């Protein structure tokens, strides 16, 4: 079975619009609602003890595990992807067929790869991203043979 791929789309500082497709170990939250952030996610507690939730929408928190990137150009692609504020991703073979998902960094304060086994050649990259857009419904598609909801 082929590994899924993620296409990183970003603006390179010298060459402009750039795309790089990388095979990944796993992608979380694009196809399944695994992790999301409620917006604004406010809960009101009234004097009589009643609770009311005020939820206008949500955004997905996407985790991409690239595994070990041995190619230096793949590592530079991840770096320039992180530096561009107008970054988007495509995911394949996603069941939802989404492309150009605008994302922001979950932690814009910094990023560090992991050295597998303490080896500098075993640099593992795991990115946590937040979807920029607020949604009211999870993106869905009706697959053949499934009843419509």
C-alpha positions as CSV (number, residue, x, y, z in Angstrom):
1,X,0.0,0.0,0.0
2,X,1.4,3.4,-1.0
3,X,2.0,6.0,1.7
4,X,-0.2,9.1,1.6
5,X,1.3,12.3,0.4
6,X,1.1,15.9,1.4
7,X,1.9,18.7,-1.0
8,X,3.3,21.8,0.7
9,X,2.5,25.0,-1.2
10,X,4.4,28.2,-0.2
11,X,6.3,31.2,-1.5
12,X,10.0,30.6,-1.7
13,X,12.0,33.8,-0.9
14,X,13.9,33.7,-4.2
15,X,11.9,31.6,-6.6
16,X,8.3,32.5,-5.7
17,X,5.4,30.1,-5.7
18,X,6.7,26.6,-5.0
19,X,5.2,23.2,-4.4
20,X,6.8,20.1,-2.9
21,X,5.1,16.7,-2.5
22,X,6.3,14.5,0.3
23,X,5.3,11.0,1.3
24,X,4.1,11.0,5.0
25,X,3.7,8.4,7.7
26,X,0.3,9.8,8.9
27,X,-2.0,12.8,8.7
28,X,-4.5,13.4,11.4
29,X,-7.8,15.4,11.3
30,X,-8.2,16.0,7.6
31,X,-10.4,13.0,6.9
32,X,-11.7,12.3,10.4
33,X,-12.7,14.9,13.1
34,X,-9.9,13.8,15.4
35,X,-8.9,17.2,16.9
36,X,-10.5,20.6,16.5
37,X,-10.8,23.9,18.2
38,X,-14.2,25.4,19.0
39,X,-14.7,29.0,18.0
40,X,-15.4,31.0,20.1
41,X,-16.2,28.2,22.5
42,X,-17.8,30.2,25.3
43,X,-19.8,28.7,28.1
44,X,-22.2,30.8,30.2
45,X,-23.4,29.8,33.6
46,X,-26.5,31.5,34.8
47,X,-27.5,32.3,38.4
48,X,-30.2,29.6,38.3
49,X,-27.4,27.0,37.5
50,X,-28.3,26.6,33.8
51,X,-25.5,26.3,31.3
52,X,-25.5,27.7,27.8
53,X,-22.8,27.1,25.2
54,X,-22.0,29.6,22.5
55,X,-20.2,27.9,19.6
56,X,-20.1,29.6,16.3
57,X,-17.9,27.1,14.5
58,X,-14.7,25.2,14.6
59,X,-11.3,24.8,13.0
60,X,-9.3,21.7,12.5
61,X,-6.0,21.0,14.2
62,X,-4.0,19.1,11.7
63,X,-1.0,16.9,12.6
64,X,1.4,15.7,9.8
65,X,4.0,13.1,10.6
66,X,6.6,13.3,7.8
67,X,8.8,10.7,9.4
68,X,12.5,10.9,8.8
69,X,13.4,13.3,6.0
70,X,16.8,12.3,4.7
71,X,16.8,14.5,1.7
72,X,18.2,18.0,2.5
73,X,15.9,19.6,-0.1
74,X,12.8,18.1,1.6
75,X,14.0,19.6,4.9
76,X,14.5,23.0,3.2
77,X,11.0,22.7,1.8
78,X,9.6,22.2,5.3
79,X,11.6,25.2,6.5
80,X,10.4,27.6,3.8
81,X,6.8,26.2,4.2
82,X,7.0,27.2,7.9
83,X,8.4,30.7,7.1
84,X,5.6,31.6,4.6
85,X,2.4,33.0,6.2
86,X,0.4,32.2,3.1
87,X,1.0,28.4,3.2
88,X,-1.5,25.8,2.0
89,X,-1.5,22.0,1.8
90,X,-3.0,19.3,-0.4
91,X,-3.6,15.8,1.0
92,X,-3.8,12.7,-1.1
93,X,-5.5,10.2,-1.1
94,X,-7.9,11.9,1.2
95,X,-11.4,10.6,0.9
96,X,-12.7,14.2,1.0
97,X,-10.7,15.4,-2.0
98,X,-9.6,18.7,-0.4
99,X,-6.9,20.8,-1.8
100,X,-5.4,24.2,-0.9
101,X,-6.2,24.0,2.8
102,X,-5.0,27.3,4.3
103,X,-3.1,26.6,7.5
104,X,-1.3,28.5,10.3
105,X,1.3,27.2,12.7
106,X,0.0,25.9,16.0
107,X,3.1,27.2,17.8
108,X,4.5,30.2,15.8
109,X,7.2,30.7,18.5
110,X,9.4,27.9,17.2
111,X,9.9,24.5,15.7
112,X,12.4,21.7,16.3
113,X,12.8,18.3,14.6
114,X,13.5,15.1,16.5
115,X,16.7,13.2,16.1
116,X,15.8,9.5,16.0
117,X,18.2,7.5,18.0
118,X,20.3,10.6,18.6
119,X,21.5,10.6,15.0
120,X,21.7,13.8,13.0
121,X,20.8,12.0,9.8
122,X,17.6,10.7,11.4
123,X,15.7,14.0,11.5
124,X,12.0,13.3,12.1
125,X,9.5,16.1,11.3
126,X,6.0,16.3,12.9
127,X,4.1,19.5,12.1
128,X,1.0,20.7,14.0
129,X,-1.1,23.1,12.1
130,X,-4.4,24.9,12.6
131,X,-6.8,25.5,9.7
132,X,-7.1,29.2,9.1
133,X,-10.8,29.2,8.2
134,X,-13.6,28.7,10.6
135,X,-16.1,26.0,9.6
136,X,-19.7,25.2,10.6
137,X,-19.8,21.7,9.2
138,X,-17.1,19.1,8.8
139,X,-16.2,18.6,5.1
140,X,-18.0,15.5,3.9
141,X,-18.7,13.6,0.8
142,X,-21.3,10.9,0.2
143,X,-19.6,7.7,-0.8
144,X,-21.2,5.3,-3.1
145,X,-23.5,2.9,-1.2
146,X,-23.9,5.1,1.9
147,X,-27.3,6.5,2.7
148,X,-27.6,10.3,2.5
149,X,-27.8,12.1,5.8
